[in-house]
Amino acid sequence: MSLVAAALERRGIPTVVLQLLRMVTEKVRPPRALFVPFKHGFPLGLPGRPEVQLRVLEAALQLFERPDPVPFIIDYAP
């Protein structure tokens, strides 16, 4: 997904990647990444927890407002 995000950014489409594996994120360096501390396969947290899922999505969308130069990785802090 990180490589797709980088390709979209080159075409002028801003992206955010929810990433579960920091090592991959640091290697591929997508433009904007939110590193989440959840189990593999659950980037928004466990099923049935809409309040947690909404907080993760809000944190991801807020990355579009950051003035940081891309690429950058932000840790999600529940």
PDB file of N, CA, C and O in Angstrom:
ATOM      1  N   MET A   1       0.817  -1.192   0.000  1.00  0.00           N
ATOM      2  CA  MET A   1       0.000   0.000   0.000  1.00  0.00           C
ATOM      3  C   MET A   1       0.863   1.259   0.000  1.00  0.00           C
ATOM      4  O   MET A   1       0.484   2.274  -0.585  1.00  0.00           O
ATOM      5  N   SER A   2       2.001   1.196   0.643  1.00  0.00           N
ATOM      6  CA  SER A   2       2.880   2.364   0.702  1.00  0.00           C
ATOM      7  C   SER A   2       3.369   2.781  -0.678  1.00  0.00           C
ATOM      8  O   SER A   2       3.473   3.973  -0.968  1.00  0.00           O
ATOM      9  N   LEU A   3       3.669   1.806  -1.528  1.00  0.00           N
ATOM     10  CA  LEU A   3       4.127   2.129  -2.883  1.00  0.00           C
ATOM     11  C   LEU A   3       3.007   2.757  -3.699  1.00  0.00           C
ATOM     12  O   LEU A   3       3.256   3.659  -4.499  1.00  0.00           O
ATOM     13  N   VAL A   4       1.780   2.291  -3.506  1.00  0.00           N
ATOM     14  CA  VAL A   4       0.625   2.886  -4.191  1.00  0.00           C
ATOM     15  C   VAL A   4       0.440   4.328  -3.726  1.00  0.00           C
ATOM     16  O   VAL A   4       0.179   5.218  -4.535  1.00  0.00           O
ATOM     17  N   ALA A   5       0.576   4.553  -2.420  1.00  0.00           N
ATOM     18  CA  ALA A   5       0.440   5.911  -1.883  1.00  0.00           C
ATOM     19  C   ALA A   5       1.474   6.841  -2.504  1.00  0.00           C
ATOM     20  O   ALA A   5       1.150   7.969  -2.875  1.00  0.00           O
ATOM     21  N   ALA A   6       2.701   6.381  -2.617  1.00  0.00           N
ATOM     22  CA  ALA A   6       3.754   7.215  -3.203  1.00  0.00           C
ATOM     23  C   ALA A   6       3.440   7.534  -4.667  1.00  0.00           C
ATOM     24  O   ALA A   6       3.663   8.659  -5.115  1.00  0.00           O
ATOM     25  N   ALA A   7       2.927   6.560  -5.408  1.00  0.00           N
ATOM     26  CA  ALA A   7       2.574   6.792  -6.810  1.00  0.00           C
ATOM     27  C   ALA A   7       1.421   7.790  -6.928  1.00  0.00           C
ATOM     28  O   ALA A   7       1.445   8.663  -7.796  1.00  0.00           O
ATOM     29  N   LEU A   8       0.422   7.668  -6.070  1.00  0.00           N
ATOM     30  CA  LEU A   8      -0.694   8.618  -6.084  1.00  0.00           C
ATOM     31  C   LEU A   8      -0.229  10.025  -5.742  1.00  0.00           C
ATOM     32  O   LEU A   8      -0.676  10.995  -6.354  1.00  0.00           O
ATOM     33  N   GLU A   9       0.659  10.140  -4.774  1.00  0.00           N
ATOM     34  CA  GLU A   9       1.182  11.465  -4.386  1.00  0.00           C
ATOM     35  C   GLU A   9       1.919  12.121  -5.548  1.00  0.00           C
ATOM     36  O   GLU A   9       1.814  13.331  -5.749  1.00  0.00           O
ATOM     37  N   ARG A  10       2.661  11.328  -6.310  1.00  0.00           N
ATOM     38  CA  ARG A  10       3.365  11.892  -7.467  1.00  0.00           C
ATOM     39  C   ARG A  10       2.391  12.448  -8.505  1.00  0.00           C
ATOM     40  O   ARG A  10       2.757  13.300  -9.314  1.00  0.00           O
ATOM     41  N   ARG A  11       1.163  11.967  -8.477  1.00  0.00           N
ATOM     42  CA  ARG A  11       0.135  12.460  -9.393  1.00  0.00           C
ATOM     43  C   ARG A  11      -0.716  13.556  -8.752  1.00  0.00           C
ATOM     44  O   ARG A  11      -1.718  13.983  -9.325  1.00  0.00           O
ATOM     45  N   GLY A  12      -0.315  14.010  -7.567  1.00  0.00           N
ATOM     46  CA  GLY A  12      -0.995  15.124  -6.922  1.00  0.00           C
ATOM     47  C   GLY A  12      -2.150  14.747  -6.019  1.00  0.00           C
ATOM     48  O   GLY A  12      -2.925  15.614  -5.616  1.00  0.00           O
ATOM     49  N   ILE A  13      -2.282  13.460  -5.690  1.00  0.00           N
ATOM     50  CA  ILE A  13      -3.372  13.006  -4.821  1.00  0.00           C
ATOM     51  C   ILE A  13      -2.800  12.719  -3.438  1.00  0.00           C
ATOM     52  O   ILE A  13      -2.036  11.766  -3.284  1.00  0.00           O
ATOM     53  N   PRO A  14      -3.145  13.509  -2.437  1.00  0.00           N
ATOM     54  CA  PRO A  14      -2.619  13.280  -1.084  1.00  0.00           C
ATOM     55  C   PRO A  14      -3.114  11.945  -0.511  1.00  0.00           C
ATOM     56  O   PRO A  14      -4.250  11.537  -0.751  1.00  0.00           O
ATOM     57  N   THR A  15      -2.253  11.285   0.237  1.00  0.00           N
ATOM     58  CA  THR A  15      -2.584   9.983   0.821  1.00  0.00           C
ATOM     59  C   THR A  15      -2.105   9.892   2.265  1.00  0.00           C
ATOM     60  O   THR A  15      -1.217  10.627   2.697  1.00  0.00           O
ATOM     61  N   VAL A  16      -2.720   8.969   2.996  1.00  0.00           N
ATOM     62  CA  VAL A  16      -2.277   8.587   4.335  1.00  0.00           C
ATOM     63  C   VAL A  16      -2.320   7.065   4.388  1.00  0.00           C
ATOM     64  O   VAL A  16      -3.292   6.450   3.950  1.00  0.00           O
ATOM     65  N   VAL A  17      -1.278   6.470   4.918  1.00  0.00           N
ATOM     66  CA  VAL A  17      -1.206   5.021   5.054  1.00  0.00           C
ATOM     67  C   VAL A  17      -1.328   4.664   6.529  1.00  0.00           C
ATOM     68  O   VAL A  17      -0.625   5.229   7.367  1.00  0.00           O
ATOM     69  N   LEU A  18      -2.225   3.721   6.851  1.00  0.00           N
ATOM     70  CA  LEU A  18      -2.274   3.154   8.196  1.00  0.00           C
ATOM     71  C   LEU A  18      -1.329   1.962   8.179  1.00  0.00           C
ATOM     72  O   LEU A  18      -1.524   1.023   7.407  1.00  0.00           O
ATOM     73  N   GLN A  19      -0.316   1.998   9.019  1.00  0.00           N
ATOM     74  CA  GLN A  19       0.727   0.988   8.944  1.00  0.00           C
ATOM     75  C   GLN A  19       0.854   0.219  10.249  1.00  0.00           C
ATOM     76  O   GLN A  19       0.851   0.803  11.333  1.00  0.00           O
ATOM     77  N   LEU A  20       0.964  -1.087  10.130  1.00  0.00           N
ATOM     78  CA  LEU A  20       1.113  -1.972  11.286  1.00  0.00           C
ATOM     79  C   LEU A  20       2.558  -2.403  11.505  1.00  0.00           C
ATOM     80  O   LEU A  20       2.913  -2.825  12.606  1.00  0.00           O
ATOM     81  N   LEU A  21       3.385  -2.307  10.492  1.00  0.00           N
ATOM     82  CA  LEU A  21       4.775  -2.758  10.581  1.00  0.00           C
ATOM     83  C   LEU A  21       5.721  -1.577  10.382  1.00  0.00           C
ATOM     84  O   LEU A  21       5.941  -1.123   9.259  1.00  0.00           O
ATOM     85  N   ARG A  22       6.269  -1.094  11.473  1.00  0.00           N
ATOM     86  CA  ARG A  22       7.134   0.095  11.397  1.00  0.00           C
ATOM     87  C   ARG A  22       8.323  -0.137  10.475  1.00  0.00           C
ATOM     88  O   ARG A  22       8.708   0.759   9.723  1.00  0.00           O
ATOM     89  N   MET A  23       8.905  -1.324  10.524  1.00  0.00           N
ATOM     90  CA  MET A  23      10.078  -1.613   9.708  1.00  0.00           C
ATOM     91  C   MET A  23       9.768  -1.412   8.214  1.00  0.00           C
ATOM     92  O   MET A  23      10.587  -0.866   7.474  1.00  0.00           O
ATOM     93  N   VAL A  24       8.598  -1.853   7.786  1.00  0.00           N
ATOM     94  CA  VAL A  24       8.199  -1.672   6.386  1.00  0.00           C
ATOM     95  C   VAL A  24       8.009  -0.196   6.083  1.00  0.00           C
ATOM     96  O   VAL A  24       8.443   0.287   5.038  1.00  0.00           O
ATOM     97  N   THR A  25       7.371   0.513   6.983  1.00  0.00           N
ATOM     98  CA  THR A  25       7.130   1.942   6.786  1.00  0.00           C
ATOM     99  C   THR A  25       8.443   2.699   6.647  1.00  0.00           C
ATOM    100  O   THR A  25       8.580   3.549   5.767  1.00  0.00           O
ATOM    101  N   GLU A  26       9.400   2.402   7.500  1.00  0.00           N
ATOM    102  CA  GLU A  26      10.685   3.094   7.453  1.00  0.00           C
ATOM    103  C   GLU A  26      11.455   2.757   6.187  1.00  0.00           C
ATOM    104  O   GLU A  26      12.218   3.584   5.688  1.00  0.00           O
ATOM    105  N   LYS A  27      11.267   1.567   5.670  1.00  0.00           N
ATOM    106  CA  LYS A  27      11.971   1.136   4.460  1.00  0.00           C
ATOM    107  C   LYS A  27      11.358   1.768   3.203  1.00  0.00           C
ATOM    108  O   LYS A  27      12.075   2.274   2.340  1.00  0.00           O
ATOM    109  N   VAL A  28      10.030   1.733   3.114  1.00  0.00           N
ATOM    110  CA  VAL A  28       9.332   2.199   1.910  1.00  0.00           C
ATOM    111  C   VAL A  28       9.104   3.711   1.927  1.00  0.00           C
ATOM    112  O   VAL A  28       9.109   4.351   0.875  1.00  0.00           O
ATOM    113  N   ARG A  29       8.905   4.281   3.111  1.00  0.00           N
ATOM    114  CA  ARG A  29       8.739   5.724   3.290  1.00  0.00           C
ATOM    115  C   ARG A  29       7.571   6.310   2.495  1.00  0.00           C
ATOM    116  O   ARG A  29       7.776   7.123   1.594  1.00  0.00           O
ATOM    117  N   PRO A  30       6.342   5.895   2.830  1.00  0.00           N
ATOM    118  CA  PRO A  30       5.188   6.525   2.177  1.00  0.00           C
ATOM    119  C   PRO A  30       5.117   7.991   2.595  1.00  0.00           C
ATOM    120  O   PRO A  30       5.683   8.359   3.624  1.00  0.00           O
ATOM    121  N   PRO A  31       4.444   8.827   1.828  1.00  0.00           N
ATOM    122  CA  PRO A  31       4.400  10.260   2.149  1.00  0.00           C
ATOM    123  C   PRO A  31       3.908  10.570   3.567  1.00  0.00           C
ATOM    124  O   PRO A  31       4.547  11.335   4.290  1.00  0.00           O
ATOM    125  N   ARG A  32       2.791   9.988   3.961  1.00  0.00           N
ATOM    126  CA  ARG A  32       2.247  10.196   5.305  1.00  0.00           C
ATOM    127  C   ARG A  32       1.837   8.840   5.847  1.00  0.00           C
ATOM    128  O   ARG A  32       1.088   8.107   5.202  1.00  0.00           O
ATOM    129  N   ALA A  33       2.330   8.505   7.036  1.00  0.00           N
ATOM    130  CA  ALA A  33       1.984   7.202   7.617  1.00  0.00           C
ATOM    131  C   ALA A  33       1.597   7.367   9.075  1.00  0.00           C
ATOM    132  O   ALA A  33       2.228   8.110   9.827  1.00  0.00           O
ATOM    133  N   LEU A  34       0.559   6.667   9.451  1.00  0.00           N
ATOM    134  CA  LEU A  34       0.148   6.590  10.845  1.00  0.00           C
ATOM    135  C   LEU A  34       0.444   5.173  11.312  1.00  0.00           C
ATOM    136  O   LEU A  34      -0.203   4.222  10.873  1.00  0.00           O
ATOM    137  N   PHE A  35       1.413   5.032  12.195  1.00  0.00           N
ATOM    138  CA  PHE A  35       1.779   3.723  12.724  1.00  0.00           C
ATOM    139  C   PHE A  35       0.824   3.394  13.863  1.00  0.00           C
ATOM    140  O   PHE A  35       0.759   4.114  14.859  1.00  0.00           O
ATOM    141  N   VAL A  36       0.079   2.294  13.706  1.00  0.00           N
ATOM    142  CA  VAL A  36      -0.914   1.906  14.703  1.00  0.00           C
ATOM    143  C   VAL A  36      -0.467   0.636  15.427  1.00  0.00           C
ATOM    144  O   VAL A  36       0.093  -0.260  14.795  1.00  0.00           O
ATOM    145  N   PRO A  37      -0.702   0.541  16.742  1.00  0.00           N
ATOM    146  CA  PRO A  37      -0.191  -0.567  17.545  1.00  0.00           C
ATOM    147  C   PRO A  37      -1.170  -1.743  17.689  1.00  0.00           C
ATOM    148  O   PRO A  37      -1.304  -2.323  18.767  1.00  0.00           O
ATOM    149  N   PHE A  38      -1.841  -2.077  16.601  1.00  0.00           N
ATOM    150  CA  PHE A  38      -2.847  -3.133  16.675  1.00  0.00           C
ATOM    151  C   PHE A  38      -2.336  -4.415  16.044  1.00  0.00           C
ATOM    152  O   PHE A  38      -1.299  -4.427  15.381  1.00  0.00           O
ATOM    153  N   LYS A  39      -3.087  -5.510  16.261  1.00  0.00           N
ATOM    154  CA  LYS A  39      -2.730  -6.802  15.672  1.00  0.00           C
ATOM    155  C   LYS A  39      -2.744  -6.710  14.153  1.00  0.00           C
ATOM    156  O   LYS A  39      -3.496  -5.934  13.563  1.00  0.00           O
ATOM    157  N   HIS A  40      -1.897  -7.519  13.542  1.00  0.00           N
ATOM    158  CA  HIS A  40      -1.836  -7.568  12.085  1.00  0.00           C
ATOM    159  C   HIS A  40      -3.214  -7.924  11.517  1.00  0.00           C
ATOM    160  O   HIS A  40      -3.851  -8.880  11.958  1.00  0.00           O
ATOM    161  N   GLY A  41      -3.657  -7.149  10.544  1.00  0.00           N
ATOM    162  CA  GLY A  41      -4.968  -7.368   9.954  1.00  0.00           C
ATOM    163  C   GLY A  41      -6.057  -6.492  10.532  1.00  0.00           C
ATOM    164  O   GLY A  41      -7.183  -6.490  10.034  1.00  0.00           O
ATOM    165  N   PHE A  42      -5.737  -5.744  11.580  1.00  0.00           N
ATOM    166  CA  PHE A  42      -6.728  -4.889  12.241  1.00  0.00           C
ATOM    167  C   PHE A  42      -6.205  -3.453  12.361  1.00  0.00           C
ATOM    168  O   PHE A  42      -5.982  -2.983  13.476  1.00  0.00           O
ATOM    169  N   PRO A  43      -6.003  -2.744  11.244  1.00  0.00           N
ATOM    170  CA  PRO A  43      -5.418  -1.406  11.312  1.00  0.00           C
ATOM    171  C   PRO A  43      -6.272  -0.383  12.043  1.00  0.00           C
ATOM    172  O   PRO A  43      -5.770   0.667  12.444  1.00  0.00           O
ATOM    173  N   LEU A  44      -7.559  -0.675  12.224  1.00  0.00           N
ATOM    174  CA  LEU A  44      -8.434   0.241  12.957  1.00  0.00           C
ATOM    175  C   LEU A  44      -8.746  -0.281  14.353  1.00  0.00           C
ATOM    176  O   LEU A  44      -9.605   0.274  15.039  1.00  0.00           O
ATOM    177  N   GLY A  45      -8.075  -1.322  14.780  1.00  0.00           N
ATOM    178  CA  GLY A  45      -8.366  -1.916  16.075  1.00  0.00           C
ATOM    179  C   GLY A  45      -9.320  -3.089  15.919  1.00  0.00           C
ATOM    180  O   GLY A  45      -9.667  -3.479  14.804  1.00  0.00           O
ATOM    181  N   LEU A  46      -9.731  -3.635  17.027  1.00  0.00           N
ATOM    182  CA  LEU A  46     -10.588  -4.814  17.011  1.00  0.00           C
ATOM    183  C   LEU A  46     -11.985  -4.506  16.485  1.00  0.00           C
ATOM    184  O   LEU A  46     -12.482  -3.393  16.661  1.00  0.00           O
ATOM    185  N   PRO A  47     -12.624  -5.486  15.841  1.00  0.00           N
ATOM    186  CA  PRO A  47     -13.998  -5.303  15.374  1.00  0.00           C
ATOM    187  C   PRO A  47     -14.939  -5.016  16.544  1.00  0.00           C
ATOM    188  O   PRO A  47     -14.697  -5.438  17.675  1.00  0.00           O
ATOM    189  N   GLY A  48     -16.005  -4.296  16.247  1.00  0.00           N
ATOM    190  CA  GLY A  48     -17.001  -4.000  17.272  1.00  0.00           C
ATOM    191  C   GLY A  48     -16.619  -2.875  18.209  1.00  0.00           C
ATOM    192  O   GLY A  48     -17.266  -2.684  19.239  1.00  0.00           O
ATOM    193  N   ARG A  49     -15.590  -2.133  17.878  1.00  0.00           N
ATOM    194  CA  ARG A  49     -15.145  -1.001  18.701  1.00  0.00           C
ATOM    195  C   ARG A  49     -15.188   0.281  17.875  1.00  0.00           C
ATOM    196  O   ARG A  49     -14.142   0.858  17.579  1.00  0.00           O
ATOM    197  N   PRO A  50     -16.381   0.732  17.499  1.00  0.00           N
ATOM    198  CA  PRO A  50     -16.475   1.895  16.604  1.00  0.00           C
ATOM    199  C   PRO A  50     -15.848   3.159  17.181  1.00  0.00           C
ATOM    200  O   PRO A  50     -15.361   4.000  16.425  1.00  0.00           O
ATOM    201  N   GLU A  51     -15.849   3.312  18.512  1.00  0.00           N
ATOM    202  CA  GLU A  51     -15.249   4.522  19.090  1.00  0.00           C
ATOM    203  C   GLU A  51     -13.740   4.544  18.859  1.00  0.00           C
ATOM    204  O   GLU A  51     -13.168   5.602  18.598  1.00  0.00           O
ATOM    205  N   VAL A  52     -13.095   3.387  18.952  1.00  0.00           N
ATOM    206  CA  VAL A  52     -11.652   3.294  18.689  1.00  0.00           C
ATOM    207  C   VAL A  52     -11.392   3.495  17.203  1.00  0.00           C
ATOM    208  O   VAL A  52     -10.481   4.233  16.827  1.00  0.00           O
ATOM    209  N   GLN A  53     -12.172   2.857  16.369  1.00  0.00           N
ATOM    210  CA  GLN A  53     -12.000   2.960  14.920  1.00  0.00           C
ATOM    211  C   GLN A  53     -12.160   4.397  14.448  1.00  0.00           C
ATOM    212  O   GLN A  53     -11.412   4.856  13.585  1.00  0.00           O
ATOM    213  N   LEU A  54     -13.124   5.100  15.006  1.00  0.00           N
ATOM    214  CA  LEU A  54     -13.332   6.503  14.644  1.00  0.00           C
ATOM    215  C   LEU A  54     -12.139   7.362  15.058  1.00  0.00           C
ATOM    216  O   LEU A  54     -11.720   8.242  14.306  1.00  0.00           O
ATOM    217  N   ARG A  55     -11.588   7.113  16.251  1.00  0.00           N
ATOM    218  CA  ARG A  55     -10.413   7.877  16.698  1.00  0.00           C
ATOM    219  C   ARG A  55      -9.206   7.643  15.785  1.00  0.00           C
ATOM    220  O   ARG A  55      -8.454   8.573  15.493  1.00  0.00           O
ATOM    221  N   VAL A  56      -9.027   6.409  15.342  1.00  0.00           N
ATOM    222  CA  VAL A  56      -7.914   6.109  14.428  1.00  0.00           C
ATOM    223  C   VAL A  56      -8.117   6.848  13.104  1.00  0.00           C
ATOM    224  O   VAL A  56      -7.184   7.464  12.588  1.00  0.00           O
ATOM    225  N   LEU A  57      -9.315   6.791  12.562  1.00  0.00           N
ATOM    226  CA  LEU A  57      -9.597   7.491  11.306  1.00  0.00           C
ATOM    227  C   LEU A  57      -9.418   8.997  11.442  1.00  0.00           C
ATOM    228  O   LEU A  57      -8.879   9.646  10.545  1.00  0.00           O
ATOM    229  N   GLU A  58      -9.868   9.549  12.560  1.00  0.00           N
ATOM    230  CA  GLU A  58      -9.683  10.995  12.783  1.00  0.00           C
ATOM    231  C   GLU A  58      -8.199  11.343  12.859  1.00  0.00           C
ATOM    232  O   GLU A  58      -7.771  12.354  12.302  1.00  0.00           O
ATOM    233  N   ALA A  59      -7.416  10.515  13.541  1.00  0.00           N
ATOM    234  CA  ALA A  59      -5.973  10.761  13.634  1.00  0.00           C
ATOM    235  C   ALA A  59      -5.330  10.687  12.252  1.00  0.00           C
ATOM    236  O   ALA A  59      -4.449  11.485  11.931  1.00  0.00           O
ATOM    237  N   ALA A  60      -5.768   9.730  11.436  1.00  0.00           N
ATOM    238  CA  ALA A  60      -5.221   9.606  10.085  1.00  0.00           C
ATOM    239  C   ALA A  60      -5.565  10.825   9.241  1.00  0.00           C
ATOM    240  O   ALA A  60      -4.703  11.361   8.544  1.00  0.00           O
ATOM    241  N   LEU A  61      -6.803  11.262   9.298  1.00  0.00           N
ATOM    242  CA  LEU A  61      -7.214  12.427   8.501  1.00  0.00           C
ATOM    243  C   LEU A  61      -6.521  13.705   8.948  1.00  0.00           C
ATOM    244  O   LEU A  61      -6.279  14.592   8.130  1.00  0.00           O
ATOM    245  N   GLN A  62      -6.203  13.811  10.211  1.00  0.00           N
ATOM    246  CA  GLN A  62      -5.499  14.995  10.712  1.00  0.00           C
ATOM    247  C   GLN A  62      -4.089  15.119  10.131  1.00  0.00           C
ATOM    248  O   GLN A  62      -3.507  16.204  10.132  1.00  0.00           O
ATOM    249  N   LEU A  63      -3.551  14.022   9.641  1.00  0.00           N
ATOM    250  CA  LEU A  63      -2.209  14.088   9.042  1.00  0.00           C
ATOM    251  C   LEU A  63      -2.187  14.972   7.802  1.00  0.00           C
ATOM    252  O   LEU A  63      -1.140  15.513   7.446  1.00  0.00           O
ATOM    253  N   PHE A  64      -3.331  15.124   7.144  1.00  0.00           N
ATOM    254  CA  PHE A  64      -3.391  16.005   5.974  1.00  0.00           C
ATOM    255  C   PHE A  64      -3.195  17.462   6.359  1.00  0.00           C
ATOM    256  O   PHE A  64      -2.819  18.275   5.514  1.00  0.00           O
ATOM    257  N   GLU A  65      -3.441  17.805   7.609  1.00  0.00           N
ATOM    258  CA  GLU A  65      -3.340  19.185   8.069  1.00  0.00           C
ATOM    259  C   GLU A  65      -1.954  19.537   8.598  1.00  0.00           C
ATOM    260  O   GLU A  65      -1.665  20.710   8.835  1.00  0.00           O
ATOM    261  N   ARG A  66      -1.109  18.552   8.781  1.00  0.00           N
ATOM    262  CA  ARG A  66       0.222  18.798   9.352  1.00  0.00           C
ATOM    263  C   ARG A  66       1.126  19.490   8.342  1.00  0.00           C
ATOM    264  O   ARG A  66       1.095  19.169   7.154  1.00  0.00           O
ATOM    265  N   PRO A  67       1.929  20.437   8.808  1.00  0.00           N
ATOM    266  CA  PRO A  67       2.832  21.136   7.901  1.00  0.00           C
ATOM    267  C   PRO A  67       4.162  20.403   7.672  1.00  0.00           C
ATOM    268  O   PRO A  67       5.020  20.889   6.935  1.00  0.00           O
ATOM    269  N   ASP A  68       4.332  19.229   8.308  1.00  0.00           N
ATOM    270  CA  ASP A  68       5.593  18.487   8.182  1.00  0.00           C
ATOM    271  C   ASP A  68       5.908  18.221   6.708  1.00  0.00           C
ATOM    272  O   ASP A  68       5.009  17.960   5.909  1.00  0.00           O
ATOM    273  N   PRO A  69       7.183  18.290   6.362  1.00  0.00           N
ATOM    274  CA  PRO A  69       7.536  17.877   4.999  1.00  0.00           C
ATOM    275  C   PRO A  69       7.367  16.365   4.884  1.00  0.00           C
ATOM    276  O   PRO A  69       7.680  15.629   5.820  1.00  0.00           O
ATOM    277  N   VAL A  70       6.884  15.915   3.768  1.00  0.00           N
ATOM    278  CA  VAL A  70       6.719  14.466   3.556  1.00  0.00           C
ATOM    279  C   VAL A  70       8.029  13.876   3.089  1.00  0.00           C
ATOM    280  O   VAL A  70       8.787  14.584   2.426  1.00  0.00           O
ATOM    281  N   PRO A  71       8.343  12.655   3.380  1.00  0.00           N
ATOM    282  CA  PRO A  71       7.549  11.668   4.120  1.00  0.00           C
ATOM    283  C   PRO A  71       7.712  11.825   5.629  1.00  0.00           C
ATOM    284  O   PRO A  71       8.725  12.334   6.108  1.00  0.00           O
ATOM    285  N   PHE A  72       6.695  11.379   6.368  1.00  0.00           N
ATOM    286  CA  PHE A  72       6.798  11.326   7.816  1.00  0.00           C
ATOM    287  C   PHE A  72       5.939  10.196   8.360  1.00  0.00           C
ATOM    288  O   PHE A  72       4.970   9.766   7.734  1.00  0.00           O
ATOM    289  N   ILE A  73       6.325   9.722   9.560  1.00  0.00           N
ATOM    290  CA  ILE A  73       5.610   8.670  10.263  1.00  0.00           C
ATOM    291  C   ILE A  73       5.206   9.234  11.623  1.00  0.00           C
ATOM    292  O   ILE A  73       6.030   9.796  12.345  1.00  0.00           O
ATOM    293  N   ILE A  74       3.942   9.078  11.956  1.00  0.00           N
ATOM    294  CA  ILE A  74       3.433   9.502  13.259  1.00  0.00           C
ATOM    295  C   ILE A  74       2.926   8.261  13.995  1.00  0.00           C
ATOM    296  O   ILE A  74       2.263   7.410  13.400  1.00  0.00           O
ATOM    297  N   ASP A  75       3.233   8.162  15.265  1.00  0.00           N
ATOM    298  CA  ASP A  75       2.723   7.065  16.081  1.00  0.00           C
ATOM    299  C   ASP A  75       1.342   7.415  16.591  1.00  0.00           C
ATOM    300  O   ASP A  75       1.123   8.502  17.126  1.00  0.00           O
ATOM    301  N   TYR A  76       0.399   6.476  16.421  1.00  0.00           N
ATOM    302  CA  TYR A  76      -0.931   6.660  16.964  1.00  0.00           C
ATOM    303  C   TYR A  76      -0.867   6.379  18.461  1.00  0.00           C
ATOM    304  O   TYR A  76      -0.384   5.328  18.884  1.00  0.00           O
ATOM    305  N   ALA A  77      -1.350   7.311  19.246  1.00  0.00           N
ATOM    306  CA  ALA A  77      -1.379   7.147  20.693  1.00  0.00           C
ATOM    307  C   ALA A  77      -2.840   7.070  21.138  1.00  0.00           C
ATOM    308  O   ALA A  77      -3.539   8.083  21.172  1.00  0.00           O
ATOM    309  N   PRO A  78      -3.300   5.846  21.483  1.00  0.00           N
ATOM    310  CA  PRO A  78      -4.708   5.714  21.899  1.00  0.00           C
ATOM    311  C   PRO A  78      -5.036   6.526  23.140  1.00  0.00           C
ATOM    312  O   PRO A  78      -6.177   6.512  23.603  1.00  0.00           O
TER     313      PRO A  78
END
